């Protein structure tokens, strides 16, 4: 389809102006797995528009489009990080729906030949945990679900553990117990308070340098059962410092949705990050193109694919960062990957219309709206619903 499709959008002063959409880019799907890096996209769930998906209600999921979105990610060579915070763990996705999501997605991964890892947490506890044993047992309950489904385990950061732990020794007691019984190498998960304020001081220290010492010590003691650690602190220099301290063979999966191109590309010291990113769900074609270019050693093409996505990522993950999930679902809707812009827990209301308008413009600039006519029609419908048109 050629360019020339236009839509009227409100500017900063509220006045409507004509925006002409770019012609979509012709992104190439990979013919073989990526060689240079391991890359997961943390995927969202598509809500059933006829479900009672209001705050506090059990999630009602549109399974056809939820699984179809995962096939979209696998088609671009990305692994799926399932049932993570992007899927609204702790923000609308209850444990019953989470279990079904893990089982359905893992079966779909086997059928599609796609890679999948899934989050193991403690969010099914409906009351505050009484002690460390209860937290560890909650992790074990979820670990069994993920292992039975056949997905790789991601040990998610736990609000329950953060609330009950008195210091680094308490984190060690829980993680030592879990890593000793892990059926295969797991991915650890360090999610900063910008993503979840309840996780401040994770690993037993408010000082991130001290926290780094604690978690690196844990990894060194369990190298055989730790594949890597996902670090989501939005601090590229800190990620480099963590990366430099990891034992050989343990991966740093960047969760930095602001600085991913430079961290994945790597530095002159030969160190680089792999990827486990929410933004990859929104930019899968561009991320795939960049990683294919990296495999070819074509750094110019790598930068050309990724550079236009960074302003989009910074918009989607802008403060308050934990509402970024609304941007992921919005972009999937604009791209025709789901029929409506609705989310479990009613979270589609978490971003303002001006925020979504800017997100639309930046996705267009990055060449990530595959059908401009559809995107323009859906944006116009949204503006009409909000009373702008």
C-alpha positions in Angstrom: 0.0 0.0 0.0 1.3 3.5 -0.8 1.4 6.5 1.4 -1.0 9.4 1.3 -3.6 8.1 3.8 -4.4 11.0 6.2 -6.1 11.5 9.5 -7.1 14.6 11.5 -5.3 14.7 14.8 -5.5 17.2 17.7 -2.3 19.1 18.3 -1.0 20.4 21.7 -3.3 23.4 21.5 -6.3 21.1 20.8 -6.7 22.3 17.2 -7.2 19.6 14.6 -4.5 19.2 11.9 -4.0 16.9 9.0 -1.5 14.0 9.5 -0.4 12.1 6.5 0.7 8.6 7.3 3.9 7.1 6.0 3.9 4.2 3.7 4.5 1.0 5.8 7.9 -0.6 5.7 8.4 -4.0 4.2 9.8 -5.8 7.2 11.4 -9.2 6.4 10.8 -12.2 8.6 13.9 -14.3 9.4 14.6 -17.6 7.7 16.4 -19.0 10.7 16.8 -18.3 14.4 18.9 -15.4 15.5 22.5 -16.3 16.1 23.9 -13.2 17.8 21.4 -12.7 20.6 18.5 -14.4 22.4 15.4 -12.2 22.3 12.1 -12.5 24.1 9.1 -10.2 23.7 7.0 -9.9 26.8 3.4 -10.3 25.4 0.2 -8.7 26.5 -3.3 -10.3 26.7 -6.2 -9.4 24.6 -9.4 -8.8 26.6 -12.8 -10.2 25.5 -14.8 -7.0 24.7 -18.0 -8.7 25.9 -16.4 -9.8 29.2 -16.9 -8.1 32.5 -13.3 -6.7 32.4 -13.7 -4.0 35.0 -11.3 -3.2 37.9 -11.2 -6.1 40.4 -13.2 -8.6 38.2 -11.8 -11.9 37.0 -10.1 -11.5 33.6 -12.0 -12.6 30.6 -9.5 -13.2 27.8 -10.0 -13.3 24.0 -8.0 -16.4 23.5 -8.0 -16.5 19.7 -6.4 -13.0 19.4 -4.2 -13.5 22.4 -2.7 -16.6 20.9 -2.7 -15.1 17.4 -0.5 -12.2 18.8 2.0 -14.8 20.0 2.1 -16.4 16.6 2.9 -12.9 15.2 5.9 -12.6 17.6 7.2 -16.1 16.7 6.9 -15.3 13.0 9.4 -12.6 13.5 11.9 -14.9 15.2 11.2 -13.6 18.8 10.7 -15.8 21.8 7.6 -15.1 24.0 8.0 -14.1 27.6 4.6 -15.2 28.8 2.6 -14.1 31.9 4.9 -11.3 32.8 4.0 -7.8 34.0 3.2 -6.9 30.4 0.4 -9.5 30.6 -0.9 -7.4 33.5 0.2 -9.7 36.3 -0.9 -8.0 39.4 -2.8 -5.4 37.3 -5.9 -7.3 36.2 -4.8 -10.8 35.2 -5.9 -13.2 38.0 -4.3 -16.5 38.7 -7.0 -18.6 37.1 -6.5 -16.8 33.8 -2.8 -16.8 34.2 -2.6 -20.6 34.5 -4.8 -21.0 31.4 -2.6 -18.4 29.5 0.6 -20.3 30.4 -0.9 -23.7 29.3 -2.5 -22.4 26.1 0.6 -20.4 25.1 3.0 -23.3 25.8 0.9 -25.6 23.7 0.8 -23.0 20.9 4.6 -22.6 21.2 5.1 -26.4 20.6 2.8 -26.3 17.6 4.5 -23.3 16.1 8.1 -24.3 17.0 8.5 -21.1 19.0 10.5 -20.4 22.1 8.6 -19.6 25.3 9.4 -18.7 28.9 6.8 -17.9 31.6 6.6 -16.0 34.8 6.6 -17.7 38.1 5.5 -15.5 41.0 3.4 -15.3 44.1 0.5 -13.2 42.9 -2.1 -15.8 43.6 -1.8 -15.1 47.3 -4.9 -13.1 48.2 -3.7 -12.0 51.6 -0.2 -10.8 52.7 2.2 -13.6 53.2 2.9 -14.5 56.9 6.5 -15.6 56.5 9.2 -16.6 54.0 8.0 -20.2 53.9 4.6 -19.1 52.6 6.3 -17.0 49.9 8.5 -19.9 48.9 5.6 -22.3 48.8 3.6 -19.8 46.6 6.5 -19.7 44.2 6.7 -23.5 44.1 3.0 -23.7 43.3 3.5 -21.6 40.2 6.8 -23.2 39.3 5.0 -26.5 39.0 2.4 -25.0 36.6 5.1 -23.5 34.3 7.2 -26.7 34.4 4.2 -28.9 33.7 3.3 -26.6 30.7 6.8 -27.1 29.3 7.9 -23.4 29.4 11.2 -22.1 30.7 10.9 -20.6 34.1 11.2 -16.9 34.8 11.4 -16.3 38.6 9.5 -13.0 38.8 10.2 -10.4 41.4 7.6 -10.8 44.2 5.6 -8.1 46.0 4.9 -10.6 48.7 8.6 -11.3 49.2 9.5 -7.6 49.2 6.9 -7.0 51.9 8.0 -9.8 54.2 11.8 -9.9 53.7 13.8 -8.2 56.4 17.0 -8.0 54.5 19.2 -9.8 51.9 19.5 -13.0 53.9 15.7 -13.5 53.6 15.9 -13.1 49.8 18.7 -15.7 49.8 16.6 -18.2 51.8 13.8 -18.1 49.3 15.9 -18.0 46.2 18.3 -20.7 47.4 15.3 -23.0 48.0 13.9 -22.3 44.6 17.1 -22.6 42.6 18.1 -25.8 44.3 14.9 -27.5 42.9 14.7 -25.7 39.6 14.2 -28.4 36.9 16.3 -26.4 34.3 18.1 -23.1 34.2 15.8 -20.2 35.0 15.8 -16.5 34.3 15.8 -14.3 37.3 13.8 -11.0 37.3 14.8 -7.7 38.7 12.0 -5.2 38.1 12.6 -1.7 39.4 10.1 0.5 41.3 9.3 2.6 38.2 7.6 -0.6 36.9 6.2 -1.6 40.3 6.6 0.7 43.3 6.0 -2.3 45.7 9.4 -3.7 44.5 11.5 -0.9 45.9 14.6 -2.2 47.7 14.5 -5.6 46.0 17.3 -8.0 46.9 17.4 -6.4 50.4 18.9 -3.0 49.7 17.7 0.4 48.6 21.2 1.1 47.2 21.3 -0.5 43.8 25.0 -1.1 44.0 24.6 -3.1 47.2 21.5 -4.9 45.7 23.7 -5.8 42.7 26.3 -7.4 45.1 23.5 -9.5 46.7 22.0 -10.8 43.4 25.4 -11.4 41.7 26.4 -13.4 44.8 23.2 -15.5 44.5 23.9 -16.1 40.8 27.5 -17.1 41.4 26.3 -19.7 43.9 23.8 -21.1 41.5 25.4 -20.7 38.1 24.3 -24.2 36.9 20.6 -23.3 37.4 20.6 -19.7 36.3 20.3 -19.0 32.5 20.4 -15.3 33.1 18.8 -12.3 34.8 16.4 -9.8 33.3 17.3 -6.3 34.6 14.5 -3.6 34.2 15.9 -0.5 35.9 16.0 1.9 32.9 19.7 2.7 33.7 22.1 1.6 31.0 25.3 2.3 33.0 24.0 0.2 35.9 23.1 -2.6 33.6 26.6 -2.5 32.2 28.0 -2.8 35.7 25.7 -5.7 36.5 26.6 -7.4 33.2 30.4 -7.1 33.9 30.0 -9.0 37.2 28.0 -12.0 35.9 29.8 -15.4 35.7 30.7 -16.6 32.3 27.7 -18.2 30.5 25.1 -16.3 32.5 23.1 -13.9 30.3 22.0 -10.3 31.0 18.6 -10.0 29.5 18.0 -6.3 29.1 14.6 -5.0 30.3 15.6 -1.4 29.5 12.9 -0.2 27.2 14.7 3.2 26.9 18.3 2.1 26.0 17.9 -1.3 24.4 19.7 -0.6 21.0 23.0 0.2 22.6 22.8 -2.5 25.2 22.0 -5.2 22.8 24.6 -4.0 20.3 27.2 -4.2 23.0 30.4 -2.3 23.9 34.1 -2.4 23.0 34.8 -4.7 25.9 32.9 -7.5 24.0 30.0 -7.6 26.4 26.4 -7.3 25.2 22.9 -7.9 26.5 20.3 -10.3 25.3 16.7 -9.1 25.4 13.5 -9.6 27.3 11.5 -6.5 26.6 7.9 -5.4 26.7 8.5 -2.9 23.9 9.5 -5.8 21.5 5.8 -6.8 21.6 5.0 -3.4 20.0 8.0 -3.2 17.6 8.4 -6.9 16.7 9.0 -6.3 12.9 11.7 -3.6 13.6 13.3 -5.6 16.4 13.5 -8.6 14.1 15.0 -6.5 11.3 17.6 -5.2 13.7 18.6 -8.6 15.0 18.8 -10.0 11.5 21.1 -7.1 10.6 23.2 -7.8 13.7 23.6 -11.4 12.6 24.9 -10.2 9.2 27.3 -7.8 11.0 25.5 -4.8 9.3 25.5 -2.3 12.1 24.2 0.5 9.9 21.1 -1.5 9.1 20.8 -2.4 12.8 20.8 1.2 13.8 18.4 2.2 11.0 15.8 -0.4 12.2 16.0 0.4 15.9 16.6 4.2 16.0 13.1 5.3 15.0 11.6 2.9 17.6 13.3 4.6 20.6 11.1 7.7 20.7 8.1 5.4 20.5 9.5 3.2 23.4 10.2 6.3 25.5 6.6 7.5 24.9 5.0 4.1 25.7 7.1 3.6 28.8 6.9 7.2 30.0 6.0 7.9 33.6 4.0 6.5 35.2 5.9 3.6 33.6 3.7 0.8 35.0 0.9 1.9 32.7 2.9 1.1 29.6 0.7 -2.0 29.0 -2.0 0.3 27.6 0.3 1.5 24.9 1.2 -2.1 23.9 -2.5 -3.0 23.5 -3.2 0.3 21.7 -0.5 -0.4 19.1 -1.7 -4.0 18.6 -5.2 -2.6 17.9 -3.9 0.0 15.4 -1.9 -2.8 13.7 -5.0 -5.0 13.2 -3.7 -7.7 15.6 -6.8 -7.4 17.8 -10.3 -6.3 17.1 -10.7 -3.7 19.9 -8.8 -1.4 22.3 -9.9 -3.0 25.5 -7.9 -4.5 28.4 -8.6 -6.7 31.4 -9.2 -4.6 34.5 -10.4 -1.7 32.3 -6.7 -0.6 32.0 -7.2 1.0 28.5 -8.2 4.1 30.5 -4.7 4.3 32.0 -3.4 6.6 29.3 -4.8 10.0 28.2 -6.0 10.7 24.6 -3.1 13.1 24.0 -0.6 10.4 25.1 -2.2 8.0 22.6 -2.2 10.5 19.8 1.6 11.0 20.2 2.0 7.2 20.4 0.1 6.9 17.1 2.4 9.5 15.4 5.6 7.9 16.7 4.5 4.4 15.6 3.8 5.8 12.1 7.2 7.5 12.0 8.9 4.2 12.9 7.1 2.4 10.0 5.1 0.2 12.4 1.6 0.7 11.2 1.2 -2.1 8.6 -2.1 -0.9 7.2 -2.3 2.9 7.2 -6.0 2.9 6.2 -7.0 0.7 9.0 -4.9 2.6 11.5 -6.3 5.9 10.4 -9.9 4.6 10.6 -9.3 3.2 14.1 -7.7 6.4 15.3 -10.6 8.4 13.9 -13.1 6.1 15.7 -11.2 6.6 18.9 -11.2 10.4 18.5 -14.9 10.3 17.8 -15.5 8.2 20.9 -13.6 10.7 23.0 -15.7 13.6 21.5 -12.9 15.2 19.6 -14.2 14.7 16.1 
